[in-house]
Amino acid sequence: MEVERVQALAFGADLNELPAKFIRPAHERPENTKPLEGVSVPVISLAESHDVLVKEICKACSEWGFFLLKDHGISPGLIEKLQEVGIEFFKQPQEEKEKYANDPSTGKFEGYGTKMTKNLDEKVEWVDYFFHLMSPPSNVNHQIWPQTPSSYREVTEEYNKELLKVTDTLLELLSEGLGLEGKVLKSHVGGDEIELEMKINMYPPCPQPQLALGVEPHTDMSALTLLVPNDVPGLQVWKDDNWVAVDYLPNALFVHVGDQIEVKKLA
C-alpha cells in the first residue's frame, strides 16, 4: 500500500496550504494554545552528589514527570554525529527511503514510516519517522537499519552503549527515591535484557505551522523516554492544567517518565 509521506508532501510543488487532515481543531492549534510564561522545566546535573540527585530526580518526576538532564556523560560530539546520521537518512531520494518502509498493519513496526492513523477528530500528525530496536542484541535486526549514511550503525551502536549507562543510572536513582533497592526498577523493566528503541522524527517545513502539530498530546508507553532535541522550539509539557514550553539546552537530554513507571493518582 502506497503511503503519502509528509516530507515528500512538504517539498512537493506549490504547497501553500495544509491538506484538511493536518489542520487541528481550534482548541489544539498552536496559535490557540499558548504555553504558560515564567515557569521552567527542572534542569538536573548528573554531576551533583548521589543524595542530591536522588532527591532532585524524584521531586522532578513526582511534580513534573519530566526534566532536562545535563552532565550525563554522552559526549557532545557523539550527539552531533547521531543527529547528523539521522538528517542524512532523510536527505536521501524518496525511493531509497522507501526500501526501509514499515507496515504496522502487518506487524512490521520497524523501519521508515508515517503515522497515518487518524485520531477521533480524523486528524494526523505532521511527521515522518524511522524506528528500530537498539537493544538487547538478541532482538536487534541490523538489516532494517539504514545503510546510508555508512556510519549510521557505528554511531548508533556507540550511542546505545552510552545510553544504557545513563538509563541504568536513572533507574537506580529512581529506585532509591522510591525507597527500594537500587536495581529494583531495572529488574522489572527487563534487567540486562532491557529494550532500548530508537525513533528519529522528521518534521519538515510546514506552510501553516499555526494550524498543525508534529506530535499531538500524548503519554509515552515506555518506562523512560530520553530525547535528544535540536534547537527548534515547540515541545511542551502538561503541568497543573497548563502547557509549559521546554527550553532548548545544548547537549542536554530531555527525560520523560513513561506509562510503565508512572503512578496514577486516584481522585
Accessible surface in RSA format (square Angstrom, percent):
REM  Atomic radii and reference values for relative SASA: ProtOr
REM  Chains: A
REM  Algorithm: Lee & Richards
REM  Probe-radius: 1.40
REM  Slices: 20
REM RES _ NUM      All-atoms   Total-Side   Main-Chain    Non-polar    All polar
REM                ABS   REL    ABS   REL    ABS   REL    ABS   REL    ABS   REL
RES MET A   1   208.39 107.9 125.74  83.2  82.65 196.8 100.30  85.3 108.09 143.2
RES GLU A   2   171.95  98.7 136.67 103.4  35.28  84.0  58.63 113.4 113.32  92.5
RES VAL A   3    40.24  26.5  25.31  22.9  14.93  36.0  28.31  24.6  11.93  32.3
RES GLU A   4    81.81  47.0  67.27  50.9  14.54  34.6  40.62  78.6  41.19  33.6
RES ARG A   5    11.64   4.9   9.12   4.6   2.52   6.0   2.55   3.5   9.08   5.5
RES VAL A   6     0.96   0.6   0.49   0.4   0.47   1.1   0.96   0.8   0.00   0.0
RES GLN A   7    19.11  10.7  19.01  13.9   0.10   0.2   4.19   8.9  14.92  11.3
RES ALA A   8    47.92  44.1  30.36  46.9  17.56  39.9  39.76  56.0   8.16  21.6
RES LEU A   9    34.33  19.1  26.16  18.7   8.17  20.5  32.65  22.9   1.68   4.5
RES ALA A  10    19.76  18.2   0.26   0.4  19.50  44.4   0.34   0.5  19.42  51.4
RES PHE A  11   130.30  65.2  98.66  61.1  31.63  82.3 103.10  62.5  27.20  77.8
RES GLY A  12    36.73  45.3   0.00   N/A  36.73  45.3  26.51  72.7  10.23  22.9
RES ALA A  13    99.42  91.4  59.61  92.0  39.82  90.6  70.06  98.7  29.37  77.8
RES ASP A  14   129.63  90.8  99.10  98.6  30.53  72.2  29.03  68.3 100.60 100.3
RES LEU A  15    41.55  23.1  22.14  15.8  19.41  48.8  23.87  16.8  17.67  47.6
RES ASN A  16   114.26  78.8  98.31  95.0  15.95  38.4  29.53  71.1  84.73  81.9
RES GLU A  17   125.15  71.8 117.06  88.6   8.08  19.2  30.82  59.6  94.33  77.0
RES LEU A  18    10.18   5.7   0.00   0.0  10.18  25.6   0.31   0.2   9.87  26.6
RES PRO A  19    43.51  31.7  31.51  28.7  12.00  43.6  43.38  35.8   0.13   0.8
RES ALA A  20    73.15  67.3  63.95  98.7   9.20  20.9  64.55  90.9   8.60  22.8
RES LYS A  21    50.35  24.6  44.17  27.1   6.17  14.7  28.72  25.8  21.63  23.0
RES PHE A  22     2.46   1.2   2.11   1.3   0.35   0.9   2.11   1.3   0.35   1.0
RES ILE A  23    42.54  24.2  41.80  31.1   0.75   1.8  41.80  30.1   0.75   2.0
RES ARG A  24     0.88   0.4   0.18   0.1   0.70   1.7   0.11   0.1   0.77   0.5
RES PRO A  25    30.25  22.0  19.42  17.7  10.83  39.4  30.25  25.0   0.00   0.0
RES ALA A  26    59.13  54.4  53.24  82.2   5.89  13.4  53.40  75.2   5.74  15.2
RES HIS A  27   129.44  70.7 110.40  76.7  19.04  48.7  90.14  92.9  39.30  45.7
RES GLU A  28    34.45  19.8  27.77  21.0   6.68  15.9  10.37  20.1  24.07  19.7
RES ARG A  29    60.69  25.5  60.69  30.9   0.00   0.0   0.00   0.0  60.69  36.8
RES PRO A  30    46.14  33.6  36.61  33.4   9.53  34.6  40.39  33.4   5.74  35.7
RES GLU A  31    69.71  40.0  54.51  41.2  15.20  36.2  20.64  39.9  49.07  40.1
RES ASN A  32    84.36  58.2  52.30  50.5  32.06  77.2  19.43  46.8  64.93  62.8
RES THR A  33    33.50  23.8  25.54  25.9   7.97  19.0  24.92  33.5   8.58  13.0
RES LYS A  34   153.61  74.9 128.88  79.1  24.74  58.9  87.12  78.4  66.50  70.8
RES PRO A  35    41.83  30.5  34.76  31.7   7.07  25.7  34.76  28.7   7.07  43.9
RES LEU A  36    78.70  43.8  66.81  47.8  11.89  29.9  71.92  50.5   6.78  18.2
RES GLU A  37   159.37  91.5 136.33 103.1  23.03  54.8  54.37 105.2 105.00  85.7
RES GLY A  38    87.96 108.5   0.00   N/A  87.96 108.5  43.90 120.5  44.06  98.7
RES VAL A  39    57.10  37.6  42.56  38.5  14.54  35.0  45.11  39.2  11.99  32.5
RES SER A  40    83.52  70.6  65.75  87.7  17.77  40.9  35.98  76.6  47.54  66.6
RES VAL A  41    11.81   7.8   2.89   2.6   8.92  21.5   2.89   2.5   8.92  24.2
RES PRO A  42    32.26  23.5  21.52  19.6  10.74  39.0  32.26  26.6   0.00   0.0
RES VAL A  43    73.63  48.5  44.49  40.3  29.14  70.2  44.49  38.7  29.14  79.0
RES ILE A  44     5.22   3.0   4.41   3.3   0.81   2.0   5.22   3.8   0.00   0.0
RES SER A  45    13.77  11.6  11.33  15.1   2.44   5.6   9.60  20.4   4.17   5.8
RES LEU A  46    33.17  18.5  15.64  11.2  17.53  44.1  15.89  11.2  17.28  46.5
RES ALA A  47    82.96  76.3  43.83  67.6  39.14  89.0  55.05  77.5  27.92  73.9
RES GLU A  48    77.48  44.5  64.73  49.0  12.75  30.3   7.90  15.3  69.57  56.8
RES SER A  49    66.34  56.1  49.35  65.9  16.98  39.1  55.35 117.9  10.99  15.4
RES HIS A  50    87.44  47.8  77.98  54.2   9.46  24.2  58.08  59.9  29.36  34.2
RES ASP A  51   114.90  80.5 105.58 105.1   9.32  22.0  34.60  81.4  80.30  80.1
RES VAL A  52    58.24  38.3  55.94  50.6   2.30   5.5  58.24  50.6   0.00   0.0
RES LEU A  53     9.92   5.5   9.92   7.1   0.00   0.0   9.92   7.0   0.00   0.0
RES VAL A  54    25.58  16.8  25.58  23.2   0.00   0.0  25.58  22.2   0.00   0.0
RES LYS A  55   153.88  75.1 145.10  89.0   8.78  20.9  94.47  85.0  59.40  63.3
RES GLU A  56    61.42  35.3  57.87  43.8   3.55   8.5  24.83  48.0  36.59  29.9
RES ILE A  57     0.10   0.1   0.10   0.1   0.00   0.0   0.10   0.1   0.00   0.0
RES CYS A  58    23.79  18.0  21.95  24.5   1.84   4.3  21.22  53.8   2.57   2.8
RES LYS A  59   114.25  55.7 106.19  65.2   8.06  19.2  83.88  75.5  30.37  32.3
RES ALA A  60     3.34   3.1   1.36   2.1   1.98   4.5   3.10   4.4   0.24   0.6
RES CYS A  61    23.76  18.0  10.91  12.2  12.85  30.2  11.08  28.1  12.68  13.7
RES SER A  62    89.93  76.0  55.65  74.3  34.28  79.0  36.67  78.1  53.26  74.6
RES GLU A  63    83.44  47.9  65.59  49.6  17.85  42.5  29.73  57.5  53.71  43.9
RES TRP A  64    40.67  16.3  20.11   9.7  20.55  48.3  13.00   6.9  27.67  44.9
RES GLY A  65    16.62  20.5   0.00   N/A  16.62  20.5  15.20  41.7   1.41   3.2
RES PHE A  66    10.65   5.3  10.62   6.6   0.03   0.1  10.65   6.5   0.00   0.0
RES PHE A  67     1.64   0.8   1.64   1.0   0.00   0.0   1.64   1.0   0.00   0.0
RES LEU A  68     6.45   3.6   6.45   4.6   0.00   0.0   6.45   4.5   0.00   0.0
RES LEU A  69     0.00   0.0   0.00   0.0   0.00   0.0   0.00   0.0   0.00   0.0
RES LYS A  70    87.71  42.8  87.52  53.7   0.18   0.4  32.92  29.6  54.79  58.4
RES ASP A  71    85.89  60.2  55.56  55.3  30.33  71.7  21.51  50.6  64.37  64.2
RES HIS A  72    16.55   9.0   4.70   3.3  11.84  30.3   4.75   4.9  11.79  13.7
RES GLY A  73    66.48  82.0   0.00   N/A  66.48  82.0  42.43 116.4  24.05  53.9
RES ILE A  74     5.92   3.4   0.42   0.3   5.50  13.3   0.56   0.4   5.36  14.5
RES SER A  75    58.19  49.2  51.25  68.4   6.95  16.0  44.70  95.2  13.50  18.9
RES PRO A  76    76.95  56.1  74.22  67.7   2.74   9.9  74.49  61.5   2.47  15.3
RES GLY A  77    37.14  45.8   0.00   N/A  37.14  45.8  32.00  87.8   5.14  11.5
RES LEU A  78    17.93  10.0  14.88  10.6   3.05   7.7  15.98  11.2   1.94   5.2
RES ILE A  79     9.44   5.4   9.44   7.0   0.00   0.0   9.44   6.8   0.00   0.0
RES GLU A  80    99.23  57.0  98.46  74.5   0.77   1.8  28.53  55.2  70.70  57.7
RES LYS A  81   114.57  55.9 114.08  70.0   0.49   1.2  56.80  51.1  57.77  61.5
RES LEU A  82    17.40   9.7  14.04  10.0   3.36   8.4  14.04   9.9   3.36   9.0
RES GLN A  83    59.91  33.5  51.60  37.7   8.31  19.8  30.07  64.0  29.84  22.6
RES GLU A  84    83.33  47.8  81.95  62.0   1.38   3.3  33.73  65.2  49.60  40.5
RES VAL A  85     7.08   4.7   6.96   6.3   0.12   0.3   7.08   6.2   0.00   0.0
RES GLY A  86     2.90   3.6   0.00   N/A   2.90   3.6   2.90   7.9   0.00   0.0
RES ILE A  87    97.79  55.6  92.11  68.6   5.68  13.7  96.36  69.4   1.42   3.9
RES GLU A  88    74.96  43.0  72.66  55.0   2.31   5.5  20.00  38.7  54.96  44.9
RES PHE A  89     0.52   0.3   0.52   0.3   0.00   0.0   0.52   0.3   0.00   0.0
RES PHE A  90     6.99   3.5   5.85   3.6   1.14   3.0   6.10   3.7   0.89   2.5
RES LYS A  91   142.74  69.6 110.51  67.8  32.23  76.7  72.55  65.3  70.19  74.8
RES GLN A  92    21.79  12.2  13.85  10.1   7.94  18.9  12.01  25.6   9.78   7.4
RES PRO A  93    77.03  56.1  64.76  59.0  12.27  44.6  76.84  63.4   0.20   1.2
RES GLN A  94    53.23  29.8  47.34  34.6   5.89  14.0  43.72  93.1   9.52   7.2
RES GLU A  95   116.64  67.0 107.34  81.2   9.30  22.2  57.48 111.2  59.16  48.3
RES GLU A  96    57.32  32.9  57.32  43.4   0.00   0.0  15.09  29.2  42.23  34.5
RES LYS A  97     6.32   3.1   6.32   3.9   0.00   0.0   0.00   0.0   6.32   6.7
RES GLU A  98    61.68  35.4  50.03  37.9  11.65  27.7  35.79  69.2  25.89  21.1
RES LYS A  99   145.93  71.2 108.04  66.3  37.89  90.2  80.76  72.7  65.17  69.4
RES TYR A 100    26.27  12.3  26.21  14.9   0.06   0.2  14.16  10.6  12.11  14.9
RES ALA A 101    27.60  25.4  21.36  33.0   6.24  14.2  21.36  30.1   6.24  16.5
RES ASN A 102    18.18  12.5   4.73   4.6  13.46  32.4   0.03   0.1  18.15  17.5
RES ASP A 103    53.27  37.3  51.48  51.2   1.79   4.2  19.52  45.9  33.75  33.7
RES PRO A 104    66.38  48.4  55.86  50.9  10.52  38.3  56.12  46.3  10.26  63.8
RES SER A 105    98.40  83.1  52.92  70.6  45.48 104.8  54.57 116.2  43.83  61.4
RES THR A 106   101.19  72.0  63.48  64.4  37.71  89.9  66.17  88.9  35.02  52.9
RES GLY A 107    49.10  60.5   0.00   N/A  49.10  60.5  24.32  66.7  24.78  55.5
RES LYS A 108    94.32  46.0  87.04  53.4   7.28  17.3  59.32  53.4  34.99  37.3
RES PHE A 109   118.91  59.5 113.57  70.3   5.34  13.9 113.75  69.0   5.16  14.8
RES GLU A 110    37.24  21.4  36.35  27.5   0.89   2.1  14.75  28.5  22.49  18.4
RES GLY A 111     0.00   0.0   0.00   N/A   0.00   0.0   0.00   0.0   0.00   0.0
RES TYR A 112     0.00   0.0   0.00   0.0   0.00   0.0   0.00   0.0   0.00   0.0
RES GLY A 113     0.10   0.1   0.00   N/A   0.10   0.1   0.10   0.3   0.00   0.0
RES THR A 114    14.17  10.1   0.01   0.0  14.15  33.7   0.01   0.0  14.15  21.4
RES LYS A 115    84.47  41.2  79.18  48.6   5.29  12.6  52.81  47.5  31.66  33.7
RES MET A 116    59.12  30.6  42.97  28.4  16.15  38.4  43.25  36.8  15.87  21.0
RES THR A 117   105.00  74.7  92.29  93.6  12.72  30.3  63.61  85.4  41.39  62.6
RES LYS A 118   102.61  50.1  80.06  49.1  22.55  53.7  34.74  31.3  67.87  72.3
RES ASN A 119    36.49  25.2  21.65  20.9  14.84  35.7  28.02  67.4   8.47   8.2
RES LEU A 120   184.60 102.8 155.43 111.2  29.16  73.3 159.12 111.7  25.48  68.6
RES ASP A 121    66.77  46.8  52.47  52.2  14.30  33.8   9.63  22.7  57.14  57.0
RES GLU A 122   105.95  60.8 102.91  77.9   3.04   7.2  48.58  94.0  57.38  46.8
RES LYS A 123    41.96  20.5  40.63  24.9   1.33   3.2  12.27  11.0  29.69  31.6
RES VAL A 124     2.85   1.9   0.12   0.1   2.73   6.6   2.11   1.8   0.74   2.0
RES GLU A 125    10.93   6.3  10.37   7.8   0.56   1.3   2.05   4.0   8.89   7.3
RES TRP A 126     8.87   3.6   8.68   4.2   0.19   0.4   8.68   4.6   0.19   0.3
RES VAL A 127     6.22   4.1   6.12   5.5   0.10   0.2   6.12   5.3   0.10   0.3
RES ASP A 128     0.00   0.0   0.00   0.0   0.00   0.0   0.00   0.0   0.00   0.0
RES TYR A 129    26.60  12.4  26.60  15.1   0.00   0.0  11.13   8.4  15.48  19.1
RES PHE A 130     0.24   0.1   0.24   0.1   0.00   0.0   0.24   0.1   0.00   0.0
RES PHE A 131    36.84  18.4  36.84  22.8   0.00   0.0  36.84  22.3   0.00   0.0
RES HIS A 132     0.00   0.0   0.00   0.0   0.00   0.0   0.00   0.0   0.00   0.0
RES LEU A 133    24.49  13.6  24.49  17.5   0.00   0.0  24.49  17.2   0.00   0.0
RES MET A 134     9.17   4.7   1.31   0.9   7.86  18.7   1.31   1.1   7.86  10.4
RES SER A 135     6.23   5.3   6.23   8.3   0.00   0.0   0.17   0.4   6.06   8.5
RES PRO A 136     2.66   1.9   2.66   2.4   0.00   0.0   2.66   2.2   0.00   0.0
RES PRO A 137   115.92  84.5  99.81  91.0  16.11  58.6 103.25  85.2  12.67  78.7
RES SER A 138    93.41  78.9  49.39  65.9  44.02 101.4  57.05 121.5  36.36  50.9
RES ASN A 139    73.76  50.9  56.57  54.7  17.18  41.4  13.05  31.4  60.71  58.7
RES VAL A 140    25.83  17.0   4.42   4.0  21.41  51.6   4.67   4.1  21.16  57.4
RES ASN A 141    67.64  46.6  63.45  61.3   4.19  10.1  21.90  52.7  45.74  44.2
RES HIS A 142    56.10  30.7  49.63  34.5   6.47  16.6  35.16  36.2  20.95  24.4
RES GLN A 143   159.54  89.2 137.30 100.3  22.25  53.0  49.28 104.9 110.26  83.6
RES ILE A 144    20.86  11.9  20.30  15.1   0.56   1.4  20.82  15.0   0.04   0.1
RES TRP A 145     4.13   1.7   4.13   2.0   0.00   0.0   4.13   2.2   0.00   0.0
RES PRO A 146     4.31   3.1   0.29   0.3   4.02  14.6   0.29   0.2   4.02  25.0
RES GLN A 147   117.12  65.5 102.08  74.6  15.04  35.8  48.44 103.1  68.68  52.1
RES THR A 148    67.49  48.0  67.13  68.1   0.35   0.8  38.14  51.2  29.35  44.4
RES PRO A 149    23.31  17.0  19.89  18.1   3.42  12.4  22.82  18.8   0.49   3.0
RES SER A 150   111.64  94.3  80.28 107.1  31.36  72.2  48.30 102.9  63.34  88.7
RES SER A 151    45.70  38.6  41.92  55.9   3.78   8.7  32.40  69.0  13.30  18.6
RES TYR A 152     0.55   0.3   0.55   0.3   0.00   0.0   0.55   0.4   0.00   0.0
RES ARG A 153   116.89  49.1 115.95  59.1   0.95   2.3  40.27  55.0  76.62  46.4
RES GLU A 154   130.92  75.2 122.80  92.9   8.11  19.3  48.20  93.2  82.72  67.5
RES VAL A 155    11.78   7.8  10.10   9.1   1.68   4.1  11.78  10.2   0.00   0.0
RES THR A 156     0.00   0.0   0.00   0.0   0.00   0.0   0.00   0.0   0.00   0.0
RES GLU A 157    62.05  35.6  61.30  46.4   0.74   1.8  24.94  48.2  37.11  30.3
RES GLU A 158    64.47  37.0  63.31  47.9   1.16   2.8  24.94  48.2  39.53  32.3
RES TYR A 159     7.05   3.3   7.05   4.0   0.00   0.0   4.06   3.1   2.99   3.7
RES ASN A 160    18.53  12.8  18.53  17.9   0.00   0.0   0.78   1.9  17.75  17.2
RES LYS A 161   113.97  55.6 110.34  67.7   3.63   8.7  63.91  57.5  50.06  53.3
RES GLU A 162    32.00  18.4  31.59  23.9   0.41   1.0   6.12  11.8  25.88  21.1
RES LEU A 163    13.00   7.2  13.00   9.3   0.00   0.0  13.00   9.1   0.00   0.0
RES LEU A 164    46.39  25.8  46.33  33.1   0.06   0.2  46.39  32.6   0.00   0.0
RES LYS A 165   125.76  61.4 120.23  73.8   5.53  13.2  84.75  76.3  41.01  43.7
RES VAL A 166     5.15   3.4   3.43   3.1   1.71   4.1   5.15   4.5   0.00   0.0
RES THR A 167    10.25   7.3  10.25  10.4   0.00   0.0   7.83  10.5   2.42   3.7
RES ASP A 168    43.89  30.7  40.69  40.5   3.20   7.6  13.25  31.2  30.63  30.6
RES THR A 169    53.08  37.8  49.40  50.1   3.68   8.8  26.36  35.4  26.72  40.4
RES LEU A 170     0.88   0.5   0.88   0.6   0.00   0.0   0.88   0.6   0.00   0.0
RES LEU A 171     1.18   0.7   1.18   0.8   0.00   0.0   1.18   0.8   0.00   0.0
RES GLU A 172    55.90  32.1  55.14  41.7   0.76   1.8   5.08   9.8  50.82  41.5
RES LEU A 173     3.33   1.9   3.30   2.4   0.03   0.1   3.30   2.3   0.03   0.1
RES LEU A 174    12.71   7.1  12.71   9.1   0.00   0.0  12.71   8.9   0.00   0.0
RES SER A 175     0.00   0.0   0.00   0.0   0.00   0.0   0.00   0.0   0.00   0.0
RES GLU A 176    59.46  34.1  43.83  33.2  15.64  37.2  18.59  35.9  40.88  33.4
RES GLY A 177    33.02  40.7   0.00   N/A  33.02  40.7   4.15  11.4  28.87  64.7
RES LEU A 178   111.03  61.8  82.33  58.9  28.70  72.1  87.97  61.8  23.06  62.1
RES GLY A 179    70.37  86.8   0.00   N/A  70.37  86.8  37.37 102.6  33.00  73.9
RES LEU A 180    77.22  43.0  63.38  45.3  13.83  34.8  69.10  48.5   8.12  21.9
RES GLU A 181   138.64  79.6 132.57 100.3   6.07  14.5  53.33 103.2  85.31  69.7
RES GLY A 182    16.45  20.3   0.00   N/A  16.45  20.3   6.67  18.3   9.78  21.9
RES LYS A 183   130.31  63.6 129.37  79.4   0.94   2.2  98.35  88.5  31.96  34.0
RES VAL A 184    43.85  28.9  41.74  37.8   2.11   5.1  43.76  38.0   0.09   0.2
RES LEU A 185    20.47  11.4  20.46  14.6   0.01   0.0  20.47  14.4   0.00   0.0
RES LYS A 186    32.39  15.8  32.39  19.9   0.00   0.0  11.77  10.6  20.62  22.0
RES SER A 187    70.37  59.5  44.09  58.8  26.28  60.5  39.84  84.8  30.52  42.8
RES HIS A 188   144.09  78.8 110.56  76.8  33.53  85.8  85.05  87.7  59.04  68.7
RES VAL A 189    29.06  19.1  10.05   9.1  19.01  45.8  18.67  16.2  10.39  28.2
RES GLY A 190    40.28  49.7   0.00   N/A  40.28  49.7  27.07  74.3  13.21  29.6
RES GLY A 191    17.24  21.3   0.00   N/A  17.24  21.3  17.24  47.3   0.00   0.0
RES ASP A 192   132.86  93.1 102.30 101.8  30.56  72.3  35.98  84.7  96.88  96.6
RES GLU A 193   103.76  59.6  95.36  72.1   8.40  20.0  53.27 103.0  50.49  41.2
RES ILE A 194    14.62   8.3  14.37  10.7   0.26   0.6  14.51  10.4   0.11   0.3
RES GLU A 195    83.84  48.1  62.33  47.2  21.50  51.2  20.87  40.4  62.97  51.4
RES LEU A 196    14.35   8.0  12.03   8.6   2.32   5.8  14.35  10.1   0.00   0.0
RES GLU A 197    94.55  54.3  67.00  50.7  27.55  65.6  14.26  27.6  80.29  65.6
RES MET A 198    15.27   7.9  13.61   9.0   1.66   4.0   1.85   1.6  13.43  17.8
RES LYS A 199   117.46  57.3  89.43  54.9  28.03  66.7  40.64  36.6  76.82  81.8
RES ILE A 200    33.82  19.2  30.09  22.4   3.73   9.0  33.82  24.4   0.00   0.0
RES ASN A 201    54.74  37.7  30.29  29.3  24.45  58.9   6.21  14.9  48.53  46.9
RES MET A 202    40.60  21.0  37.74  25.0   2.86   6.8  40.60  34.5   0.00   0.0
RES TYR A 203   109.39  51.1  83.37  47.4  26.03  67.7  70.97  53.3  38.42  47.4
RES PRO A 204     5.43   4.0   0.00   0.0   5.43  19.7   0.10   0.1   5.33  33.1
RES PRO A 205    89.61  65.3  75.41  68.7  14.20  51.6  87.57  72.3   2.04  12.7
RES CYS A 206    29.51  22.3   9.21  10.3  20.30  47.7   9.87  25.0  19.64  21.2
RES PRO A 207    46.71  34.0  10.00   9.1  36.71 133.5  23.05  19.0  23.66 147.1
RES GLN A 208    40.26  22.5  39.96  29.2   0.29   0.7   6.45  13.7  33.81  25.6
RES PRO A 209    81.96  59.7  74.73  68.1   7.23  26.3  76.97  63.5   4.99  31.0
RES GLN A 210    72.48  40.5  68.27  49.9   4.21  10.0  29.99  63.8  42.50  32.2
RES LEU A 211    22.11  12.3  22.11  15.8   0.00   0.0  22.11  15.5   0.00   0.0
RES ALA A 212     8.54   7.8   3.31   5.1   5.23  11.9   3.49   4.9   5.04  13.4
RES LEU A 213    33.93  18.9  31.31  22.4   2.62   6.6  33.40  23.5   0.53   1.4
RES GLY A 214    23.56  29.0   0.00   N/A  23.56  29.0   8.73  24.0  14.82  33.2
RES VAL A 215    57.62  37.9  37.85  34.3  19.77  47.6  37.85  32.9  19.77  53.6
RES GLU A 216    31.77  18.2  31.06  23.5   0.70   1.7   7.13  13.8  24.63  20.1
RES PRO A 217    73.32  53.4  48.37  44.1  24.95  90.7  55.30  45.7  18.02 112.0
RES HIS A 218   110.66  60.5  73.58  51.1  37.08  94.8  68.56  70.7  42.10  49.0
RES THR A 219    82.82  58.9  66.10  67.0  16.72  39.9  49.23  66.1  33.59  50.8
RES ASP A 220    26.95  18.9  24.03  23.9   2.92   6.9   9.61  22.6  17.34  17.3
RES MET A 221   163.66  84.8 153.36 101.5  10.30  24.5 112.82  95.9  50.84  67.4
RES SER A 222    36.58  30.9  29.34  39.2   7.24  16.7  34.94  74.4   1.64   2.3
RES ALA A 223    15.03  13.8  11.80  18.2   3.23   7.3  11.80  16.6   3.23   8.6
RES LEU A 224    23.36  13.0   4.83   3.5  18.53  46.6   4.83   3.4  18.53  49.9
RES THR A 225    42.10  29.9  38.49  39.0   3.61   8.6  37.11  49.8   4.98   7.5
RES LEU A 226    28.55  15.9   6.92   5.0  21.63  54.4   6.92   4.9  21.63  58.2
RES LEU A 227    73.12  40.7  71.54  51.2   1.58   4.0  73.12  51.4   0.00   0.0
RES VAL A 228    33.30  21.9  13.07  11.8  20.23  48.8  13.07  11.4  20.23  54.9
RES PRO A 229    18.08  13.2   9.65   8.8   8.43  30.6  15.70  13.0   2.38  14.8
RES ASN A 230    86.78  59.8  77.52  74.9   9.26  22.3  22.61  54.4  64.17  62.0
RES ASP A 231   101.15  70.9  83.23  82.8  17.92  42.4  18.40  43.3  82.75  82.5
RES VAL A 232   107.25  70.6  89.22  80.8  18.03  43.4  90.40  78.5  16.85  45.7
RES PRO A 233   118.45  86.3  97.06  88.5  21.39  77.8 104.02  85.9  14.43  89.7
RES GLY A 234    60.32  74.4   0.00   N/A  60.32  74.4  38.41 105.4  21.91  49.1
RES LEU A 235    70.59  39.3  58.25  41.7  12.34  31.0  63.74  44.8   6.85  18.4
RES GLN A 236    54.12  30.3  39.08  28.6  15.03  35.8   8.61  18.3  45.50  34.5
RES VAL A 237    17.51  11.5  14.49  13.1   3.02   7.3  17.51  15.2   0.00   0.0
RES TRP A 238   136.08  54.6 114.12  55.2  21.96  51.6  95.98  51.2  40.10  65.1
RES LYS A 239    38.97  19.0  35.85  22.0   3.12   7.4  21.94  19.7  17.03  18.1
RES ASP A 240   107.85  75.5  82.01  81.6  25.84  61.1  36.98  87.0  70.86  70.7
RES ASP A 241   116.91  81.9 100.63 100.2  16.28  38.5  25.67  60.4  91.24  91.0
RES ASN A 242    58.83  40.6  55.97  54.1   2.86   6.9   3.91   9.4  54.92  53.1
RES TRP A 243    66.76  26.8  63.02  30.5   3.74   8.8  46.72  24.9  20.04  32.5
RES VAL A 244     0.21   0.1   0.21   0.2   0.00   0.0   0.21   0.2   0.00   0.0
RES ALA A 245    38.78  35.7  34.05  52.5   4.74  10.8  34.05  47.9   4.74  12.5
RES VAL A 246    11.41   7.5   0.00   0.0  11.41  27.5   0.00   0.0  11.41  31.0
RES ASP A 247   101.64  71.2  93.73  93.3   7.91  18.7  35.70  84.0  65.95  65.8
RES TYR A 248    93.13  43.5  66.59  37.9  26.54  69.1  39.28  29.5  53.85  66.4
RES LEU A 249    57.79  32.2  57.79  41.3   0.00   0.0  57.79  40.6   0.00   0.0
RES PRO A 250    82.88  60.4  71.22  64.9  11.67  42.4  71.22  58.8  11.67  72.5
RES ASN A 251    68.19  47.0  58.86  56.9   9.33  22.5  16.75  40.3  51.44  49.7
RES ALA A 252     1.41   1.3   0.00   0.0   1.41   3.2   0.00   0.0   1.41   3.7
RES LEU A 253     0.00   0.0   0.00   0.0   0.00   0.0   0.00   0.0   0.00   0.0
RES PHE A 254     7.21   3.6   6.77   4.2   0.44   1.1   6.77   4.1   0.44   1.2
RES VAL A 255     0.67   0.4   0.59   0.5   0.08   0.2   0.59   0.5   0.08   0.2
RES HIS A 256    44.42  24.3  44.42  30.9   0.00   0.0  17.26  17.8  27.16  31.6
RES VAL A 257    17.04  11.2  11.45  10.4   5.59  13.5  11.45   9.9   5.59  15.2
RES GLY A 258     0.30   0.4   0.00   N/A   0.30   0.4   0.30   0.8   0.00   0.0
RES ASP A 259    52.39  36.7  38.41  38.2  13.98  33.0  22.24  52.3  30.15  30.1
RES GLN A 260   115.61  64.6  78.56  57.4  37.05  88.2  33.08  70.4  82.53  62.6
RES ILE A 261    35.54  20.2  11.82   8.8  23.72  57.2  19.28  13.9  16.26  44.1
RES GLU A 262    74.47  42.8  56.72  42.9  17.75  42.3  18.22  35.2  56.25  45.9
RES VAL A 263   126.02  82.9 105.82  95.8  20.20  48.7 109.11  94.8  16.91  45.9
RES LYS A 264   125.48  61.2 108.01  66.3  17.46  41.6  87.78  79.0  37.70  40.2
RES LYS A 265   192.98  94.1 160.97  98.8  32.00  76.2 111.67 100.5  81.31  86.6
RES LEU A 266   169.80  94.6 139.46  99.8  30.34  76.3 141.16  99.1  28.65  77.1
RES ALA A 267   154.51 142.1  71.96 111.0  82.56 187.8 111.21 156.6  43.30 114.7
END  Absolute sums over single chains surface
CHAIN  1 A    15155.9      11902.7       3253.1       8504.7       6651.1
END  Absolute sums over all chains
TOTAL         15155.9      11902.7       3253.1       8504.7       6651.1
